[in-house]
Amino acid sequence: MKDYYHTELEAYRGSVEGYSLFALTMLRNSFDAFSALDRERACEIALGKEYLSIKADQLEELGLQFIALHQPVASDLRTISCCMNLITSAERIGRYGKDICHCTYKLPDTPHIEGMMGLDRMAKLTISMLEDVLTAFQRQDLSIIRGFSERDDQVDRMRYLIYEDCISVMENDPKYIPICATYLLVDRYLERCADHACKTAEKVHYMVTGERVDIR
């Protein structure tokens, strides 16, 4: 039977997983609302910001208490460190979701440019990276995050292509400036979320192996 200490540590991991999943869902739903031009839904999703902030503080405090009370070492300490990194990244990811909701409000009352200049593909890749790194954390399975550097490079290439395409469209037809300017914001938010996925992958690798790696 597991002792109380490890039961508590497992419960803490579970809480961090749940919080990370909430933030990921918020990002996914925010982009779906953006794609659908659903301003009402975006408004509802953005309300999750308050929970993000409150829960992040609570989970961080629990992690610090766990360290102070139990003085974990080795893999247990690495697990708590990884959890606290997940909390920080999850809060930022959820806030980027909120920012995408705000971008939905700013869009003009016209249909999207077809394919949203590639934002739809970029969002799918970014969200898949976040899903995979959370699964790797849950299962402590590093095979899931192999190839993350290449996937991040692909996101970066998409970002610059979208940037260049938006600039070209705005130069050729100024009426597209409002919508393309909004696309550029979302472009940046998604790229930052992919960066958080890579940073979390580094922490998961360290948690499992005790070795530090650079995933970019």
N, C-alpha and C positions, 0 to 999 in steps of 0.2 A: 504494500500500500504506500502510496506517495505520502510524504510528510507534509505538514502544514505549509512549510516554506515553499515547496515546489508547487503545491496546489495554488498558493497565492500568486506565484510567478506565472503559472499557466493562465490564471484568471486575468492577470494584467495584460499578458500577450493577447488574450481574446478580446479585451476591451479596446486595445490599440488596433487590432484587426478590424473590429466593428467600426471604429471611428474612421479609419482609412477607407473602408468601403463606403461609408456615408459621403466622404469627400469626393471619391471617384464617381459615385452615382450622381452627385450634384453637378460635377463637370459634364458627365455624359448627358444628363437631362438638360443642362443649360445649352449645350450645343444643339441638341435636338430641337429645343424651343427656338433657338436662333435660326436653324435651318427652315423651320416651319413658319417663321415670322409670327410666332405665337407670343405676343407681348403679355397677355394675361398669365400664361404659364410661366414665363420668365420672371414675372413679378413674384409669383408664389415661390419659385425656386430660390430667388435671391434672399428670401426671408431666412433661409438656412444659415446665413452668415452669423447670426447671434448664437446659435447652437455651436457652430464651429469654434468661436472664440471661447465660450464658456467651457466647453468640453476639453479643449486643448489645455487650458489652464488646470483643469481638474486632473487630467491624465499626467501632465508634467509634474504636478505636486505629488501624485501617487508614486511616480517613478523615483522622485527624490526621497520620499519617505521610505520606500523600499530599500534604497541604498543605505540610508542612515540607520534603519532598524536592523537590517540583515547583513550588511556589509558583504555583498556577494563578490565572488572572485571568478576569474577565468571565464568560461562560457556563459555563466549566468550574468556576469557583469556586462559582457558583450551583448547579450540579449537585451538587457535593459537599455544600454546605449543605443542599440538599433531601434528599439521601441520609441525612444525619445526623438530620434531622428525622423521616424515615420510620422510622429505627431506633428512636428514642425512642417514637414513636407505636405502632409495631408491638409493642414490648415491653409497653406498657400495654394494648393490645388483647388480646394473648395472656394477660396477667394477668387481665383481666376475664373471659376465657374460663375461666381457672382458678377464678375466684371463682364463676362460674355453676356450675361442677362442684361446688363446695362447697355451693352452694344446693341442688343435687340431693340431696346427703346429708341436708340438713335437712328435706326435704319429708316430710310424714306419709305413712304407708302407705295412702293413699286416692287415687282418680283425680283428675286435674286438674279444676278448674272448666272448663267447656266454653269453648274458645277462649283459655283462660288470661288472661281479662280483656283480650284484645287484644295480649298479648305476642307471639303468633306473627306478627301483622301488623307490629308494630314491629320485630321481629328481621329480617324479610325486607327491610324498607326500609333498615334500618341496614346490613345486610350488603351490599345492592346498592350503597349509597353507597361502602362500602369497596372493593368490587370495581371500581367505576367509577374511583375516584381512583387505584387501582393501575394500571389499564389506561391512564389518562391519563398517568401517570408513564412507563410503558413506551413508549408511542407518542409522547409529547410532544404530545398532541392535546387542546387545551383545550375542544373542542366537547363532549367526554364529560362534563365537569364543569359545563356550563351548567345553571343552575337549581338548583344545590346549596343556595343559601340557602332556597329554597322547600321543598326536600326536608327540610332541617334543621328548618324551622318545623313541618313536618308531624310529624316525630319528636317535637318538643317538645310539640305538641298531644296526641299519643298518650300521652306520658309523664304529662301532667296528667290526662287522662281516666282512665288506668289508676289513678293515685293516688286520684282521687275515687271511682271505682267500688270500689276495694279498701276504702277507708275506710267507704263505705256498707255493703258486705257485712259487714265486721267488726262494725259497729255493730248491724246487724240480726240477726246470728247469730255469737256469739263462737266457735263451733266452727271457723269459717273463719279465725280469727286466725293460726294458724301458717302456713297456705298463702298467705294474702294478704300477710303480712309478708315472706315469701320472694319473692313476686311483686314487691313494692316494691323489693327489692334488685336484682333482675334488671332491672327498669324503669330504675333509675338507671344500671346498668352499660351498658345499651344506649344510653342517652342520651349517656353520656360517649364511647362509641365513635363515635357520629355526630359529636360535637364534634371528635374526632380526625380524622375524614374531612374535615371542613371546614377544619381547620387545615392538613392535608396538601394540600388543594386550593389553598389560598393559596400554599403553598410551591412547588407544581408550576407555578402561574401565574407566579410570580416567576422560577422557573428558566427557563421558556420565553421570557418577554417582558422580564424585567428590571424589571417594574412590580409594585408591591405593591397588593393588593386586600384588601378585608375581606369574608369570606364567613361569614355568621352566619345 
